[in-house]
Amino acid sequence: MKQFFGTSNRGDLREAVNGLKSPEAILLLSNADQFEEHVAQLEDAFPGVPSIGCIDMCYDTKVVEKGVGVVAYEGVTAVAGVLEQVSTMPVKYIERFMKDVDKVKAGSNDTVCIDFCTGNDACVLTTIAGVLNNKRISLVGGTGDAGKVSVNGKVYSDADAYVLIKNNNGKVGVYKENIYRPMEEGYRMIASKTDRSSYTMGELNSKSAKQVYMDLLQIKEEDIGTQTFRNPFGRFNGQDVSIIAIKDVVGSALSCYRQINDSDVLTLLELKDYHEVVEETVSQIKNDFSHISGVFSINCLFRYLLFSQNKDVQKYLDAMGQLGNHVGMVGYGEHYNNQFLNQTMTCVVFE
């Protein structure tokens, strides 16, 4: 198979698809001002080719912040579709997803589902996990900006766009990368006065959540928004820890990017040496794949901002570039199989 990537910093779709001849699946990564225009132009240029799109930054060896990027695949069998009304009843559309899985004749080692969502990600992933788990099909994806996605030339709101891609010439594999670790035992807390609809927690250990976070890290309120890049919360799931990023201060409470429930056991996380973590990820992928045709990754916006603050964006892209054809997008939440993640990198590797 072959992975293509084209960009235009000025948002010229014709420039971005220059050299693309016979795509069999397309991912569109656009900007808020030109999204609808790009969706229509892409469908005109490649009518009938399965495609999904969202509004996000993209990258290969460089980052395109406001232009357009096109990722395309040849040597694959693909089908694209959409789950609508994801904020209320995504399960209503599960039958169309099941039919698409059957259409592509998905296999457990050669097929991946890539999805772009407008919100309510955890519910969406739970909805489709039953189908994918039965077929042992992996998934990676993320949340786009501005509440819009596209599927096969049409723009949707309140939806999850997905494309099932079967590699006709090899296997696929998915990975996630966590650059955080739990702090010492004394940083475990019990959440209370939570609001599941707004992802807000009012208290930690029966005290103001905002004040507890400030006191533990010895920071001021105005620093909370950037401190989460280095010290997000973590929730224990067996041996795994889910990262929970702070979104905003709401009075004495904290709103987050993931749902928190009363009695959840949380901890504070701290950065590992993320250069070492990235090298470990690269080494693992190299060990698993003797030949790599392409890598598509989703990096959290907060990771991008952290790397930018430390002037490490180019170092990161160079490190991942050791894998060969590495491209990706900067998202607002990451998907890994049935998990909705914060401040994480997920990726799919094509043999």
C-alpha positions as CSV (number, residue, x, y, z in Angstrom):
1,M,0.0,0.0,0.0
2,K,1.0,3.7,-0.3
3,Q,0.3,6.6,2.0
4,F,0.2,10.1,0.3
5,F,0.4,13.4,2.1
6,G,0.0,16.8,0.5
7,T,-0.5,20.3,2.0
8,S,-1.0,23.9,1.3
9,N,-0.2,26.6,3.8
10,R,-2.5,29.0,1.9
11,G,-5.4,26.6,1.9
12,D,-5.2,25.7,-1.8
13,L,-6.7,22.2,-2.1
14,R,-5.5,21.8,-5.7
15,E,-1.9,22.4,-4.4
16,A,-2.5,19.9,-1.6
17,V,-3.6,17.1,-4.0
18,N,-1.0,17.7,-6.6
19,G,0.4,14.3,-7.6
20,L,-2.4,12.3,-6.1
21,K,-3.6,10.0,-8.9
22,S,-5.7,7.0,-7.7
23,P,-6.7,7.3,-4.1
24,E,-8.9,4.6,-2.5
25,A,-9.4,6.4,0.8
26,I,-8.9,10.1,1.8
27,L,-8.6,12.0,5.0
28,L,-9.1,15.8,4.8
29,L,-7.6,18.1,7.4
30,S,-8.9,21.6,6.8
31,N,-9.4,25.0,8.5
32,A,-12.6,26.6,9.9
33,D,-12.9,29.3,7.2
34,Q,-12.5,26.9,4.2
35,F,-13.8,23.6,5.4
36,E,-17.1,23.5,3.4
37,E,-15.2,24.7,0.3
38,H,-12.5,22.1,0.7
39,V,-15.1,19.3,1.2
40,A,-16.9,20.2,-2.0
41,Q,-13.6,20.6,-4.0
42,L,-12.3,17.2,-2.8
43,E,-15.5,15.4,-3.8
44,D,-15.3,17.1,-7.3
45,A,-11.7,16.1,-7.7
46,F,-12.2,12.5,-6.5
47,P,-15.9,11.6,-6.9
48,G,-17.0,8.4,-5.1
49,V,-13.7,7.9,-3.3
50,P,-14.4,7.2,0.5
51,S,-13.4,10.2,2.4
52,I,-13.8,11.8,5.9
53,G,-12.7,15.2,7.0
54,C,-12.4,17.5,10.0
55,I,-11.0,20.9,11.1
56,D,-7.6,20.5,12.6
57,M,-3.9,21.3,12.2
58,C,-1.8,18.7,10.4
59,Y,1.8,17.7,10.0
60,D,4.5,15.5,8.4
61,T,8.0,17.0,8.8
62,K,6.4,20.4,9.4
63,V,3.1,21.7,11.0
64,V,0.4,23.3,8.9
65,E,-1.7,25.4,11.3
66,K,-4.3,27.1,9.1
67,G,-4.0,25.7,5.6
68,V,-5.2,22.3,4.4
69,G,-3.7,18.8,4.4
70,V,-4.8,15.6,2.5
71,V,-3.8,12.1,3.6
72,A,-4.7,9.4,1.0
73,Y,-4.2,5.7,0.6
74,E,-3.7,3.4,-2.4
75,G,-3.6,-0.4,-2.2
76,V,-6.5,-0.5,0.2
77,T,-10.2,-1.4,0.4
78,A,-12.2,1.3,2.2
79,V,-15.7,2.5,3.0
80,A,-16.6,5.7,4.8
81,G,-19.8,6.5,6.8
82,V,-21.3,8.6,9.5
83,L,-23.0,8.2,12.9
84,E,-25.4,11.1,13.4
85,Q,-27.0,12.6,16.5
86,V,-24.0,11.6,18.5
87,S,-24.9,13.9,21.4
88,T,-28.1,12.0,22.0
89,M,-28.4,8.6,20.2
90,P,-25.5,7.4,18.1
91,V,-26.7,3.9,18.6
92,K,-29.6,4.7,16.2
93,Y,-27.1,4.4,13.3
94,I,-25.2,1.4,14.4
95,E,-26.7,-0.8,11.7
96,R,-25.1,1.3,8.9
97,F,-21.8,0.9,10.7
98,M,-22.2,-2.9,10.9
99,K,-23.0,-3.0,7.2
100,D,-19.9,-1.0,6.3
101,V,-17.7,-3.4,8.4
102,D,-19.1,-6.3,6.3
103,K,-18.6,-4.4,3.1
104,V,-14.9,-3.9,3.6
105,K,-14.5,-7.6,4.6
106,A,-12.5,-6.4,7.6
107,G,-9.9,-8.6,9.1
108,S,-8.5,-8.4,12.6
109,N,-4.9,-7.9,11.5
110,D,-5.3,-5.9,8.3
111,T,-8.1,-3.4,9.0
112,V,-8.4,-0.2,11.0
113,C,-11.2,2.2,11.7
114,I,-10.2,5.9,11.7
115,D,-12.8,8.3,13.0
116,F,-13.3,12.1,13.5
117,C,-15.9,13.1,16.1
118,T,-17.6,16.4,17.0
119,G,-18.2,15.5,20.6
120,N,-19.6,13.0,23.1
121,D,-16.7,10.9,22.2
122,A,-16.9,8.4,25.0
123,C,-20.5,7.5,24.2
124,V,-19.6,7.1,20.5
125,L,-16.7,4.8,21.2
126,T,-18.8,2.7,23.5
127,T,-21.5,2.4,20.8
128,I,-19.2,1.1,18.1
129,A,-16.9,-0.9,20.3
130,G,-19.2,-3.8,20.4
131,V,-19.0,-4.2,16.6
132,L,-15.3,-3.7,16.4
133,N,-14.5,-5.9,19.4
134,N,-16.4,-8.8,17.8
135,K,-14.4,-8.5,14.7
136,R,-11.2,-7.6,16.6
137,I,-10.8,-4.5,14.6
138,S,-8.6,-1.6,16.0
139,L,-9.6,2.1,16.0
140,V,-7.8,5.4,16.2
141,G,-9.2,8.8,15.8
142,G,-9.9,12.1,17.5
143,T,-12.1,15.2,18.0
144,G,-12.1,17.9,15.4
145,D,-12.7,21.6,15.9
146,A,-15.8,23.7,15.3
147,G,-18.3,20.9,15.7
148,K,-18.1,19.8,12.0
149,V,-16.9,16.7,10.2
150,S,-17.4,15.5,6.6
151,V,-18.1,12.2,4.9
152,N,-18.1,11.6,1.2
153,G,-18.5,15.2,0.2
154,K,-21.1,16.2,2.8
155,V,-20.7,18.2,6.0
156,Y,-22.2,17.1,9.2
157,S,-22.7,18.6,12.7
158,D,-23.2,16.4,15.8
159,A,-21.7,13.4,14.1
160,D,-18.9,10.9,14.0
161,A,-17.2,10.4,10.6
162,Y,-15.5,7.1,10.1
163,V,-13.6,5.3,7.4
164,L,-12.7,1.6,7.6
165,I,-9.4,0.9,5.8
166,K,-8.3,-2.6,4.9
167,N,-4.6,-2.9,4.0
168,N,-4.6,-5.2,0.9
169,N,-0.8,-5.8,1.2
170,G,0.0,-6.3,4.9
171,K,-1.0,-5.8,8.5
172,V,-2.0,-2.8,10.5
173,G,-1.2,-1.9,14.2
174,V,-2.4,0.8,16.6
175,Y,-0.5,2.4,19.4
176,K,-0.9,5.0,22.2
177,E,1.7,7.0,23.9
178,N,1.5,8.4,27.4
179,I,4.2,10.9,28.5
180,Y,2.9,11.1,32.2
181,R,3.2,9.0,35.3
182,P,1.4,9.2,38.7
183,M,3.0,11.3,41.4
184,E,3.6,9.8,44.9
185,E,0.9,8.2,47.0
186,G,0.0,11.4,48.8
187,Y,-1.5,12.9,45.7
188,R,-4.6,10.5,45.5
189,M,-7.9,12.2,45.9
190,I,-11.7,11.4,45.9
191,A,-13.8,13.5,43.5
192,S,-17.2,14.8,44.6
193,K,-19.9,17.4,43.6
194,T,-19.3,16.5,40.0
195,D,-21.5,17.4,37.1
196,R,-21.4,14.7,34.4
197,S,-23.0,16.9,31.7
198,S,-20.4,19.7,32.0
199,Y,-17.4,17.5,33.0
200,T,-17.0,19.6,36.2
201,M,-15.8,18.5,39.6
202,G,-16.5,20.8,42.5
203,E,-14.5,19.1,45.3
204,L,-11.5,16.9,45.9
205,N,-11.3,15.3,49.3
206,S,-14.2,17.5,50.4
207,K,-12.3,20.7,49.6
208,S,-12.5,23.1,46.6
209,A,-11.1,21.3,43.6
210,K,-9.5,24.5,42.4
211,Q,-7.8,25.2,45.7
212,V,-6.6,21.6,46.1
213,Y,-4.9,21.7,42.7
214,M,-3.3,25.1,43.4
215,D,-2.1,24.1,46.9
216,L,-0.6,20.8,45.8
217,L,1.4,22.4,43.0
218,Q,2.0,25.8,44.7
219,I,0.6,27.8,41.8
220,K,-1.7,30.8,41.2
221,E,-5.1,30.5,39.7
222,E,-4.0,32.2,36.4
223,D,-1.4,29.4,36.0
224,I,-3.9,26.5,36.1
225,G,-4.7,26.6,32.3
226,T,-1.0,25.9,31.4
227,Q,0.0,23.8,34.4
228,T,-2.3,21.0,33.2
229,F,0.2,20.5,30.3
230,R,2.6,19.3,33.0
231,N,0.3,18.0,35.7
232,P,-3.0,16.8,34.5
233,F,-5.2,14.6,36.6
234,G,-5.2,10.8,36.3
235,R,-8.0,8.3,37.0
236,F,-7.1,4.7,37.8
237,N,-8.5,2.0,35.5
238,G,-7.0,-1.3,36.8
239,Q,-3.3,-1.1,35.9
240,D,-3.9,1.8,33.5
241,V,-4.3,5.5,34.2
242,S,-6.6,7.7,32.1
243,I,-5.3,11.3,31.6
244,I,-7.8,14.0,32.5
245,A,-6.9,17.5,31.2
246,I,-8.2,20.6,32.9
247,K,-10.3,22.9,30.6
248,D,-11.2,25.8,32.8
249,V,-11.8,27.2,36.3
250,V,-15.5,27.5,37.2
251,G,-15.8,29.4,40.5
252,S,-14.2,27.1,43.0
253,A,-14.6,24.1,40.7
254,L,-12.6,22.8,37.7
255,S,-14.1,21.8,34.4
256,C,-12.2,19.1,32.4
257,Y,-12.1,17.5,29.0
258,R,-13.3,14.1,30.3
259,Q,-16.2,13.1,32.4
260,I,-15.6,12.7,36.2
261,N,-18.0,11.0,38.6
262,D,-18.6,11.2,42.3
263,S,-16.2,8.9,44.2
264,D,-13.7,8.6,41.3
265,V,-10.2,8.1,42.7
266,L,-7.9,10.6,41.1
267,T,-4.2,11.4,41.3
268,L,-1.9,14.1,39.9
269,L,0.3,13.1,37.1
270,E,3.8,14.5,36.2
271,L,5.8,14.5,33.0
272,K,8.2,11.8,32.2
273,D,11.2,12.4,30.0
274,Y,9.1,12.6,26.9
275,H,12.1,12.4,24.5
276,E,12.8,9.0,25.9
277,V,9.1,8.0,25.7
278,V,9.0,9.0,22.0
279,E,12.1,7.0,21.3
280,E,10.6,4.0,23.0
281,T,7.5,4.3,20.9
282,V,9.6,4.5,17.7
283,S,11.6,1.5,18.8
284,Q,8.5,-0.6,19.6
285,I,7.0,0.2,16.2
286,K,10.2,-0.7,14.4
287,N,10.4,-4.0,16.3
288,D,6.8,-4.8,15.3
289,F,7.1,-3.9,11.6
290,S,9.9,-4.9,9.3
291,H,8.5,-2.6,6.6
292,I,6.4,0.5,7.1
293,S,4.3,2.0,4.3
294,G,2.8,4.8,6.4
295,V,2.0,6.1,9.9
296,F,-1.0,8.3,10.7
297,S,-1.0,9.8,14.2
298,I,-3.3,12.0,16.3
299,N,-1.6,14.3,18.8
300,C,-3.5,16.2,21.5
301,L,-3.5,19.9,21.2
302,F,-2.1,20.2,24.7
303,R,0.9,18.0,23.8
304,Y,1.5,20.3,20.8
305,L,1.3,23.3,23.1
306,L,3.7,21.7,25.6
307,F,6.2,20.8,22.9
308,S,5.8,24.3,21.4
309,Q,6.5,25.9,24.8
310,N,9.7,23.8,25.1
311,K,10.6,24.4,21.4
312,D,10.5,20.7,20.9
313,V,7.9,20.3,18.1
314,Q,10.6,19.8,15.4
315,K,12.5,17.4,17.6
316,Y,9.3,15.4,18.0
317,L,8.5,15.3,14.3
318,D,12.1,14.4,13.5
319,A,12.0,11.5,16.0
320,M,8.7,10.1,14.5
321,G,10.1,10.7,11.1
322,Q,12.5,7.8,11.7
323,L,9.6,5.6,10.9
324,G,9.5,6.9,7.4
325,N,6.2,8.2,6.0
326,H,4.8,9.7,9.2
327,V,1.8,12.2,9.0
328,G,-0.9,13.2,11.3
329,M,-3.2,15.8,12.9
330,V,-3.5,17.8,16.1
331,G,-6.8,16.9,17.8
332,Y,-8.9,18.0,20.8
333,G,-9.2,14.4,22.2
334,E,-7.8,11.1,21.1
335,H,-9.4,7.7,20.4
336,Y,-7.7,4.4,21.0
337,N,-10.0,1.4,20.5
338,N,-12.8,2.0,23.0
339,Q,-11.0,4.6,25.0
340,F,-11.5,8.4,24.8
341,L,-8.1,10.0,25.9
342,N,-6.6,13.4,26.8
343,Q,-3.1,14.6,26.3
344,T,-2.1,11.4,24.4
345,M,-0.8,10.4,21.0
346,T,-2.5,7.5,19.2
347,C,-1.5,6.2,15.8
348,V,-2.0,3.5,13.2
349,V,0.9,1.9,11.4
350,F,0.4,0.3,7.9
351,E,2.8,-2.4,6.7
